[in-house]
Amino acid sequence: MQLALRQLAGQHRQVVITLGSEGLIWARDGRSGRMPAFAAQALDSTGAGDSFHGAFALAVARRMDWEEMLRFSAAAGALTCSRLGARASLPDAAAVARLLQAQPLIRVQ
């Protein structure tokens, strides 16, 4: 995965690769790092990527800083895995906020 991250980072200013229960890796403006996954009971990962990408797009629109953007998106993806189905499992903003508050120590490295 690190090789893929380096190759993509050579072509794009920002890259994020999600790794499921292993969290995510990222590269941005010559820097790179890793963020662990949120603790969540995974029942069904259907829709987790869609949830992550939708939350990421919202975070961009809200002009969140990089760390906040990654955490917000990862929290949405983790919550999606905790319920069955794709559309029915998409979290609302309140659920994402609760998870972010409950697990504040996850840091981007």
N, CA, C and O atoms as CSV, one atom per row, in Angstrom:
chain,resi,resn,atom,element,x,y,z
A,1,MET,N,N,0.803,-1.193,0.000
A,1,MET,CA,C,0.000,0.000,0.000
A,1,MET,C,C,0.855,1.270,0.000
A,1,MET,O,O,0.485,2.278,-0.602
A,2,GLN,N,N,1.980,1.208,0.669
A,2,GLN,CA,C,2.853,2.382,0.702
A,2,GLN,C,C,3.362,2.722,-0.694
A,2,GLN,O,O,3.497,3.895,-1.039
A,3,LEU,N,N,3.645,1.698,-1.494
A,3,LEU,CA,C,4.088,1.932,-2.865
A,3,LEU,C,C,2.979,2.620,-3.662
A,3,LEU,O,O,3.236,3.580,-4.388
A,4,ALA,N,N,1.753,2.130,-3.523
A,4,ALA,CA,C,0.620,2.754,-4.218
A,4,ALA,C,C,0.449,4.198,-3.766
A,4,ALA,O,O,0.188,5.080,-4.584
A,5,LEU,N,N,0.593,4.441,-2.473
A,5,LEU,CA,C,0.461,5.801,-1.948
A,5,LEU,C,C,1.525,6.713,-2.561
A,5,LEU,O,O,1.219,7.825,-2.990
A,6,ARG,N,N,2.765,6.245,-2.602
A,6,ARG,CA,C,3.844,7.064,-3.174
A,6,ARG,C,C,3.603,7.340,-4.658
A,6,ARG,O,O,3.807,8.460,-5.127
A,7,GLN,N,N,3.176,6.333,-5.380
A,7,GLN,CA,C,2.936,6.516,-6.815
A,7,GLN,C,C,1.798,7.500,-7.063
A,7,GLN,O,O,1.912,8.380,-7.916
A,8,LEU,N,N,0.709,7.355,-6.327
A,8,LEU,CA,C,-0.414,8.277,-6.486
A,8,LEU,C,C,-0.033,9.686,-6.052
A,8,LEU,O,O,-0.437,10.665,-6.681
A,9,ALA,N,N,0.740,9.789,-4.984
A,9,ALA,CA,C,1.158,11.108,-4.493
A,9,ALA,C,C,2.057,11.811,-5.494
A,9,ALA,O,O,2.144,13.039,-5.491
A,10,GLY,N,N,2.724,11.052,-6.345
A,10,GLY,CA,C,3.538,11.657,-7.385
A,10,GLY,C,C,2.697,12.299,-8.484
A,10,GLY,O,O,3.206,13.082,-9.286
A,11,GLN,N,N,1.424,11.968,-8.516
A,11,GLN,CA,C,0.531,12.474,-9.559
A,11,GLN,C,C,-0.558,13.404,-9.034
A,11,GLN,O,O,-1.177,14.141,-9.802
A,12,HIS,N,N,-0.789,13.367,-7.725
A,12,HIS,CA,C,-1.885,14.147,-7.138
A,12,HIS,C,C,-1.425,14.833,-5.860
A,12,HIS,O,O,-0.590,14.306,-5.125
A,13,ARG,N,N,-1.973,16.000,-5.606
A,13,ARG,CA,C,-1.583,16.789,-4.431
A,13,ARG,C,C,-2.035,16.136,-3.128
A,13,ARG,O,O,-1.338,16.229,-2.116
A,14,GLN,N,N,-3.188,15.479,-3.142
A,14,GLN,CA,C,-3.741,14.836,-1.947
A,14,GLN,C,C,-4.213,13.437,-2.309
A,14,GLN,O,O,-4.892,13.240,-3.317
A,15,VAL,N,N,-3.846,12.467,-1.476
A,15,VAL,CA,C,-4.242,11.082,-1.700
A,15,VAL,C,C,-4.632,10.480,-0.354
A,15,VAL,O,O,-3.946,10.684,0.647
A,16,VAL,N,N,-5.735,9.740,-0.337
A,16,VAL,CA,C,-6.146,8.994,0.849
A,16,VAL,C,C,-6.491,7.581,0.388
A,16,VAL,O,O,-7.247,7.400,-0.566
A,17,ILE,N,N,-5.936,6.589,1.066
A,17,ILE,CA,C,-6.275,5.192,0.806
A,17,ILE,C,C,-6.856,4.623,2.087
A,17,ILE,O,O,-6.183,4.575,3.117
A,18,THR,N,N,-8.109,4.191,2.020
A,18,THR,CA,C,-8.741,3.601,3.193
A,18,THR,C,C,-8.380,2.124,3.271
A,18,THR,O,O,-8.256,1.443,2.254
A,19,LEU,N,N,-8.214,1.646,4.499
A,19,LEU,CA,C,-7.745,0.279,4.738
A,19,LEU,C,C,-8.669,-0.490,5.679
A,19,LEU,O,O,-8.223,-1.405,6.373
A,20,GLY,N,N,-9.930,-0.135,5.708
A,20,GLY,CA,C,-10.887,-0.846,6.570
A,20,GLY,C,C,-10.504,-0.745,8.031
A,20,GLY,O,O,-10.277,0.346,8.553
A,21,SER,N,N,-10.435,-1.890,8.688
A,21,SER,CA,C,-10.126,-1.917,10.124
A,21,SER,C,C,-8.707,-1.460,10.435
A,21,SER,O,O,-8.360,-1.253,11.597
A,22,GLU,N,N,-7.889,-1.301,9.403
A,22,GLU,CA,C,-6.512,-0.816,9.584
A,22,GLU,C,C,-6.415,0.706,9.487
A,22,GLU,O,O,-5.322,1.262,9.588
A,23,GLY,N,N,-7.547,1.381,9.292
A,23,GLY,CA,C,-7.537,2.837,9.238
A,23,GLY,C,C,-7.316,3.356,7.830
A,23,GLY,O,O,-7.948,2.889,6.882
A,24,LEU,N,N,-6.427,4.315,7.696
A,24,LEU,CA,C,-6.149,4.884,6.378
A,24,LEU,C,C,-4.730,5.402,6.348
A,24,LEU,O,O,-4.114,5.660,7.382
A,25,ILE,N,N,-4.224,5.550,5.123
A,25,ILE,CA,C,-2.937,6.201,4.902
A,25,ILE,C,C,-3.198,7.385,3.978
A,25,ILE,O,O,-4.146,7.372,3.193
A,26,TRP,N,N,-2.362,8.393,4.074
A,26,TRP,CA,C,-2.587,9.612,3.295
A,26,TRP,C,C,-1.262,10.241,2.885
A,26,TRP,O,O,-0.213,10.005,3.483
A,27,ALA,N,N,-1.358,11.040,1.852
A,27,ALA,CA,C,-0.235,11.874,1.422
A,27,ALA,C,C,-0.828,13.212,0.999
A,27,ALA,O,O,-1.881,13.271,0.364
A,28,ARG,N,N,-0.134,14.276,1.362
A,28,ARG,CA,C,-0.612,15.617,1.034
A,28,ARG,C,C,0.568,16.574,1.008
A,28,ARG,O,O,1.291,16.710,1.995
A,29,ASP,N,N,0.755,17.228,-0.113
A,29,ASP,CA,C,1.784,18.259,-0.246
A,29,ASP,C,C,3.152,17.797,0.255
A,29,ASP,O,O,3.828,18.527,0.979
A,30,GLY,N,N,3.555,16.592,-0.127
A,30,GLY,CA,C,4.873,16.093,0.238
A,30,GLY,C,C,4.970,15.434,1.600
A,30,GLY,O,O,6.024,14.903,1.949
A,31,ARG,N,N,3.905,15.453,2.371
A,31,ARG,CA,C,3.879,14.785,3.686
A,31,ARG,C,C,2.997,13.556,3.569
A,31,ARG,O,O,2.146,13.482,2.683
A,32,SER,N,N,3.193,12.595,4.454
A,32,SER,CA,C,2.330,11.414,4.469
A,32,SER,C,C,2.160,10.929,5.898
A,32,SER,O,O,2.920,11.299,6.793
A,33,GLY,N,N,1.151,10.096,6.092
A,33,GLY,CA,C,0.904,9.580,7.427
A,33,GLY,C,C,-0.143,8.497,7.433
A,33,GLY,O,O,-0.589,8.017,6.391
A,34,ARG,N,N,-0.516,8.131,8.624
A,34,ARG,CA,C,-1.470,7.055,8.859
A,34,ARG,C,C,-2.430,7.495,9.954
A,34,ARG,O,O,-2.052,8.237,10.861
A,35,MET,N,N,-3.662,7.039,9.868
A,35,MET,CA,C,-4.637,7.278,10.925
A,35,MET,C,C,-5.303,5.951,11.250
A,35,MET,O,O,-5.792,5.275,10.345
A,36,PRO,N,N,-5.334,5.561,12.519
A,36,PRO,CA,C,-5.994,4.304,12.875
A,36,PRO,C,C,-7.500,4.394,12.662
A,36,PRO,O,O,-8.074,5.482,12.601
A,37,ALA,N,N,-8.122,3.233,12.552
A,37,ALA,CA,C,-9.577,3.178,12.386
A,37,ALA,C,C,-10.270,3.501,13.703
A,37,ALA,O,O,-9.720,3.286,14.784
A,38,PHE,N,N,-11.470,4.013,13.590
A,38,PHE,CA,C,-12.311,4.178,14.765
A,38,PHE,C,C,-12.741,2.798,15.250
A,38,PHE,O,O,-12.951,1.896,14.440
A,39,ALA,N,N,-12.872,2.627,16.545
A,39,ALA,CA,C,-13.369,1.373,17.098
A,39,ALA,C,C,-14.857,1.285,16.785
A,39,ALA,O,O,-15.641,2.145,17.187
A,40,ALA,N,N,-15.233,0.238,16.068
A,40,ALA,CA,C,-16.635,0.046,15.710
A,40,ALA,C,C,-16.877,-1.445,15.508
A,40,ALA,O,O,-16.000,-2.162,15.027
A,41,GLN,N,N,-18.048,-1.901,15.868
A,41,GLN,CA,C,-18.435,-3.286,15.633
A,41,GLN,C,C,-18.892,-3.405,14.182
A,41,GLN,O,O,-19.973,-2.932,13.832
A,42,ALA,N,N,-18.084,-4.026,13.347
A,42,ALA,CA,C,-18.403,-4.113,11.917
A,42,ALA,C,C,-19.386,-5.251,11.656
A,42,ALA,O,O,-19.123,-6.409,11.981
A,43,LEU,N,N,-20.518,-4.898,11.064
A,43,LEU,CA,C,-21.522,-5.886,10.651
A,43,LEU,C,C,-21.571,-6.030,9.138
A,43,LEU,O,O,-21.777,-7.131,8.626
A,44,ASP,N,N,-21.384,-4.934,8.420
A,44,ASP,CA,C,-21.522,-4.923,6.968
A,44,ASP,C,C,-20.776,-3.708,6.427
A,44,ASP,O,O,-21.089,-2.573,6.786
A,45,SER,N,N,-19.802,-3.941,5.573
A,45,SER,CA,C,-19.024,-2.812,5.056
A,45,SER,C,C,-19.630,-2.205,3.788
A,45,SER,O,O,-19.064,-1.276,3.212
A,46,THR,N,N,-20.780,-2.728,3.355
A,46,THR,CA,C,-21.436,-2.173,2.171
A,46,THR,C,C,-21.752,-0.700,2.394
A,46,THR,O,O,-22.411,-0.342,3.370
A,47,GLY,N,N,-21.295,0.131,1.513
A,47,GLY,CA,C,-21.565,1.564,1.608
A,47,GLY,C,C,-20.545,2.357,2.388
A,47,GLY,O,O,-20.628,3.584,2.432
A,48,ALA,N,N,-19.579,1.690,3.010
A,48,ALA,CA,C,-18.596,2.418,3.833
A,48,ALA,C,C,-17.773,3.385,2.986
A,48,ALA,O,O,-17.523,4.516,3.401
A,49,GLY,N,N,-17.356,2.950,1.816
A,49,GLY,CA,C,-16.585,3.831,0.934
A,49,GLY,C,C,-17.411,5.009,0.455
A,49,GLY,O,O,-16.918,6.135,0.393
A,50,ASP,N,N,-18.672,4.750,0.115
A,50,ASP,CA,C,-19.561,5.833,-0.304
A,50,ASP,C,C,-19.750,6.835,0.826
A,50,ASP,O,O,-19.746,8.047,0.607
A,51,SER,N,N,-19.915,6.315,2.031
A,51,SER,CA,C,-20.089,7.186,3.189
A,51,SER,C,C,-18.837,8.026,3.431
A,51,SER,O,O,-18.925,9.227,3.685
A,52,PHE,N,N,-17.666,7.381,3.349
A,52,PHE,CA,C,-16.401,8.095,3.524
A,52,PHE,C,C,-16.287,9.215,2.491
A,52,PHE,O,O,-15.974,10.354,2.838
A,53,HIS,N,N,-16.541,8.892,1.224
A,53,HIS,CA,C,-16.391,9.888,0.161
A,53,HIS,C,C,-17.403,11.018,0.277
A,53,HIS,O,O,-17.069,12.178,0.036
A,54,GLY,N,N,-18.626,10.692,0.641
A,54,GLY,CA,C,-19.630,11.745,0.833
A,54,GLY,C,C,-19.251,12.674,1.966
A,54,GLY,O,O,-19.371,13.894,1.851
A,55,ALA,N,N,-18.787,12.085,3.073
A,55,ALA,CA,C,-18.359,12.902,4.211
A,55,ALA,C,C,-17.131,13.729,3.852
A,55,ALA,O,O,-17.009,14.875,4.285
A,56,PHE,N,N,-16.224,13.162,3.070
A,56,PHE,CA,C,-15.027,13.891,2.640
A,56,PHE,C,C,-15.423,15.096,1.785
A,56,PHE,O,O,-14.891,16.192,1.958
A,57,ALA,N,N,-16.366,14.877,0.858
A,57,ALA,CA,C,-16.832,15.986,0.018
A,57,ALA,C,C,-17.471,17.079,0.871
A,57,ALA,O,O,-17.243,18.265,0.633
A,58,LEU,N,N,-18.263,16.688,1.855
A,58,LEU,CA,C,-18.872,17.671,2.756
A,58,LEU,C,C,-17.797,18.409,3.545
A,58,LEU,O,O,-17.886,19.621,3.737
A,59,ALA,N,N,-16.787,17.684,3.997
A,59,ALA,CA,C,-15.697,18.308,4.752
A,59,ALA,C,C,-14.941,19.329,3.894
A,59,ALA,O,O,-14.548,20.389,4.381
A,60,VAL,N,N,-14.744,19.000,2.623
A,60,VAL,CA,C,-14.104,19.948,1.707
A,60,VAL,C,C,-14.977,21.196,1.570
A,60,VAL,O,O,-14.482,22.321,1.645
A,61,ALA,N,N,-16.274,20.985,1.369
A,61,ALA,CA,C,-17.195,22.118,1.223
A,61,ALA,C,C,-17.226,22.983,2.486
A,61,ALA,O,O,-17.388,24.200,2.403
A,62,ARG,N,N,-17.071,22.356,3.642
A,62,ARG,CA,C,-17.063,23.100,4.907
A,62,ARG,C,C,-15.697,23.681,5.233
A,62,ARG,O,O,-15.535,24.364,6.244
A,63,ARG,N,N,-14.717,23.413,4.384
A,63,ARG,CA,C,-13.348,23.914,4.549
A,63,ARG,C,C,-12.713,23.476,5.873
A,63,ARG,O,O,-12.032,24.254,6.540
A,64,MET,N,N,-12.953,22.217,6.233
A,64,MET,CA,C,-12.334,21.669,7.436
A,64,MET,C,C,-10.829,21.555,7.204
A,64,MET,O,O,-10.374,21.449,6.066
A,65,ASP,N,N,-10.069,21.578,8.289
A,65,ASP,CA,C,-8.638,21.358,8.131
A,65,ASP,C,C,-8.404,19.873,7.849
A,65,ASP,O,O,-9.307,19.054,8.023
A,66,TRP,N,N,-7.198,19.532,7.417
A,66,TRP,CA,C,-6.887,18.190,6.929
A,66,TRP,C,C,-7.200,17.109,7.968
A,66,TRP,O,O,-7.878,16.131,7.654
A,67,GLU,N,N,-6.720,17.274,9.185
A,67,GLU,CA,C,-6.944,16.251,10.219
A,67,GLU,C,C,-8.436,16.093,10.503
A,67,GLU,O,O,-8.938,14.973,10.593
A,68,GLU,N,N,-9.128,17.194,10.642
A,68,GLU,CA,C,-10.558,17.150,10.906
A,68,GLU,C,C,-11.301,16.474,9.743
A,68,GLU,O,O,-12.239,15.707,9.959
A,69,MET,N,N,-10.878,16.763,8.536
A,69,MET,CA,C,-11.486,16.175,7.345
A,69,MET,C,C,-11.339,14.654,7.343
A,69,MET,O,O,-12.301,13.933,7.078
A,70,LEU,N,N,-10.139,14.173,7.639
A,70,LEU,CA,C,-9.901,12.730,7.663
A,70,LEU,C,C,-10.686,12.055,8.781
A,70,LEU,O,O,-11.295,11.007,8.568
A,71,ARG,N,N,-10.675,12.643,9.959
A,71,ARG,CA,C,-11.402,12.061,11.089
A,71,ARG,C,C,-12.908,12.031,10.827
A,71,ARG,O,O,-13.562,11.023,11.095
A,72,PHE,N,N,-13.459,13.121,10.308
A,72,PHE,CA,C,-14.884,13.214,10.003
A,72,PHE,C,C,-15.284,12.135,8.988
A,72,PHE,O,O,-16.289,11.447,9.169
A,73,SER,N,N,-14.504,11.998,7.941
A,73,SER,CA,C,-14.798,11.021,6.894
A,73,SER,C,C,-14.663,9.589,7.408
A,73,SER,O,O,-15.500,8.736,7.114
A,74,ALA,N,N,-13.609,9.334,8.174
A,74,ALA,CA,C,-13.392,7.996,8.725
A,74,ALA,C,C,-14.493,7.622,9.715
A,74,ALA,O,O,-14.922,6.469,9.761
A,75,ALA,N,N,-14.946,8.581,10.497
A,75,ALA,CA,C,-16.032,8.311,11.442
A,75,ALA,C,C,-17.310,7.934,10.700
A,75,ALA,O,O,-18.007,7.002,11.102
A,76,ALA,N,N,-17.618,8.640,9.635
A,76,ALA,CA,C,-18.806,8.313,8.844
A,76,ALA,C,C,-18.691,6.911,8.258
A,76,ALA,O,O,-19.656,6.147,8.291
A,77,GLY,N,N,-17.534,6.567,7.729
A,77,GLY,CA,C,-17.332,5.227,7.186
A,77,GLY,C,C,-17.450,4.145,8.240
A,77,GLY,O,O,-18.052,3.100,7.993
A,78,ALA,N,N,-16.881,4.383,9.414
A,78,ALA,CA,C,-16.944,3.401,10.499
A,78,ALA,C,C,-18.385,3.174,10.949
A,78,ALA,O,O,-18.801,2.036,11.167
A,79,LEU,N,N,-19.132,4.241,11.083
A,79,LEU,CA,C,-20.530,4.104,11.499
A,79,LEU,C,C,-21.347,3.324,10.472
A,79,LEU,O,O,-22.236,2.555,10.838
A,80,THR,N,N,-21.052,3.517,9.211
A,80,THR,CA,C,-21.762,2.790,8.156
A,80,THR,C,C,-21.553,1.283,8.303
A,80,THR,O,O,-22.460,0.499,8.027
A,81,CYS,N,N,-20.373,0.886,8.732
A,81,CYS,CA,C,-20.076,-0.542,8.901
A,81,CYS,C,C,-20.817,-1.167,10.089
A,81,CYS,O,O,-20.913,-2.390,10.192
A,82,SER,N,N,-21.326,-0.344,10.962
A,82,SER,CA,C,-21.941,-0.865,12.188
A,82,SER,C,C,-23.405,-1.267,12.005
A,82,SER,O,O,-24.033,-1.761,12.942
A,83,ARG,N,N,-23.954,-1.056,10.798
A,83,ARG,CA,C,-25.340,-1.444,10.524
A,83,ARG,C,C,-25.402,-2.169,9.188
A,83,ARG,O,O,-24.481,-2.083,8.376
A,84,LEU,N,N,-26.493,-2.879,8.973
A,84,LEU,CA,C,-26.665,-3.638,7.736
A,84,LEU,C,C,-27.204,-2.768,6.614
A,84,LEU,O,O,-27.995,-1.852,6.837
A,85,GLY,N,N,-26.756,-3.077,5.394
A,85,GLY,CA,C,-27.263,-2.394,4.220
A,85,GLY,C,C,-26.414,-1.204,3.832
A,85,GLY,O,O,-25.518,-0.796,4.571
A,86,ALA,N,N,-26.702,-0.654,2.673
A,86,ALA,CA,C,-25.928,0.487,2.181
A,86,ALA,C,C,-26.597,1.794,2.573
A,86,ALA,O,O,-26.085,2.519,3.427
A,87,ARG,N,N,-27.702,2.097,1.978
A,87,ARG,CA,C,-28.355,3.383,2.224
A,87,ARG,C,C,-28.853,3.497,3.666
A,87,ARG,O,O,-28.697,4.545,4.292
A,88,ALA,N,N,-29.443,2.439,4.190
A,88,ALA,CA,C,-29.996,2.478,5.551
A,88,ALA,C,C,-28.915,2.671,6.613
A,88,ALA,O,O,-29.208,3.118,7.722
A,89,SER,N,N,-27.671,2.337,6.281
A,89,SER,CA,C,-26.605,2.429,7.280
A,89,SER,C,C,-25.882,3.778,7.270
A,89,SER,O,O,-25.036,4.025,8.129
A,90,LEU,N,N,-26.197,4.643,6.324
A,90,LEU,CA,C,-25.513,5.941,6.269
A,90,LEU,C,C,-25.829,6.752,7.523
A,90,LEU,O,O,-26.999,6.931,7.858
A,91,PRO,N,N,-24.818,7.239,8.213
A,91,PRO,CA,C,-25.051,7.982,9.453
A,91,PRO,C,C,-25.475,9.423,9.186
A,91,PRO,O,O,-25.190,9.986,8.129
A,92,ASP,N,N,-26.153,9.998,10.156
A,92,ASP,CA,C,-26.460,11.427,10.057
A,92,ASP,C,C,-25.367,12.205,10.796
A,92,ASP,O,O,-24.502,11.619,11.447
A,93,ALA,N,N,-25.423,13.513,10.683
A,93,ALA,CA,C,-24.387,14.369,11.277
A,93,ALA,C,C,-24.288,14.196,12.788
A,93,ALA,O,O,-23.192,14.246,13.347
A,94,ALA,N,N,-25.416,13.994,13.449
A,94,ALA,CA,C,-25.412,13.840,14.907
A,94,ALA,C,C,-24.667,12.569,15.316
A,94,ALA,O,O,-23.930,12.578,16.302
A,95,ALA,N,N,-24.849,11.489,14.580
A,95,ALA,CA,C,-24.160,10.235,14.899
A,95,ALA,C,C,-22.652,10.380,14.699
A,95,ALA,O,O,-21.863,9.889,15.505
A,96,VAL,N,N,-22.261,11.052,13.628
A,96,VAL,CA,C,-20.825,11.285,13.385
A,96,VAL,C,C,-20.246,12.145,14.510
A,96,VAL,O,O,-19.160,11.857,15.014
A,97,ALA,N,N,-20.955,13.182,14.900
A,97,ALA,CA,C,-20.483,14.058,15.985
A,97,ALA,C,C,-20.333,13.277,17.289
A,97,ALA,O,O,-19.374,13.492,18.030
A,98,ARG,N,N,-21.269,12.377,17.574
A,98,ARG,CA,C,-21.180,11.576,18.810
A,98,ARG,C,C,-19.949,10.674,18.783
A,98,ARG,O,O,-19.248,10.553,19.788
A,99,LEU,N,N,-19.682,10.044,17.642
A,99,LEU,CA,C,-18.505,9.176,17.559
A,99,LEU,C,C,-17.224,9.992,17.695
A,99,LEU,O,O,-16.297,9.579,18.392
A,100,LEU,N,N,-17.169,11.130,17.045
A,100,LEU,CA,C,-15.980,11.974,17.160
A,100,LEU,C,C,-15.750,12.419,18.601
A,100,LEU,O,O,-14.608,12.510,19.052
A,101,GLN,N,N,-16.816,12.692,19.311
A,101,GLN,CA,C,-16.693,13.100,20.716
A,101,GLN,C,C,-16.312,11.907,21.601
A,101,GLN,O,O,-15.535,12.057,22.544
A,102,ALA,N,N,-16.853,10.737,21.301
A,102,ALA,CA,C,-16.602,9.548,22.106
A,102,ALA,C,C,-15.179,9.021,21.924
A,102,ALA,O,O,-14.618,8.424,22.843
A,103,GLN,N,N,-14.591,9.239,20.742
A,103,GLN,CA,C,-13.256,8.725,20.455
A,103,GLN,C,C,-12.357,9.876,19.975
A,103,GLN,O,O,-11.928,9.889,18.821
A,104,PRO,N,N,-12.079,10.821,20.844
A,104,PRO,CA,C,-11.328,12.021,20.416
A,104,PRO,C,C,-9.829,11.818,20.257
A,104,PRO,O,O,-9.154,12.709,19.742
A,105,LEU,N,N,-9.286,10.695,20.675
A,105,LEU,CA,C,-7.838,10.548,20.710
A,105,LEU,C,C,-7.224,10.038,19.416
A,105,LEU,O,O,-6.000,9.985,19.299
A,106,ILE,N,N,-8.045,9.663,18.441
A,106,ILE,CA,C,-7.481,9.217,17.176
A,106,ILE,C,C,-6.833,10.416,16.505
A,106,ILE,O,O,-7.496,11.414,16.220
A,107,ARG,N,N,-5.548,10.313,16.258
A,107,ARG,CA,C,-4.801,11.431,15.677
A,107,ARG,C,C,-4.213,11.022,14.346
A,107,ARG,O,O,-3.834,9.868,14.148
A,108,VAL,N,N,-4.141,11.965,13.444
A,108,VAL,CA,C,-3.460,11.760,12.175
A,108,VAL,C,C,-1.964,11.825,12.450
A,108,VAL,O,O,-1.500,12.743,13.127
A,109,GLN,N,N,-1.215,10.881,11.944
A,109,GLN,CA,C,0.233,10.855,12.177
A,109,GLN,C,C,0.972,11.238,10.924
A,109,GLN,O,O,2.203,11.274,10.921
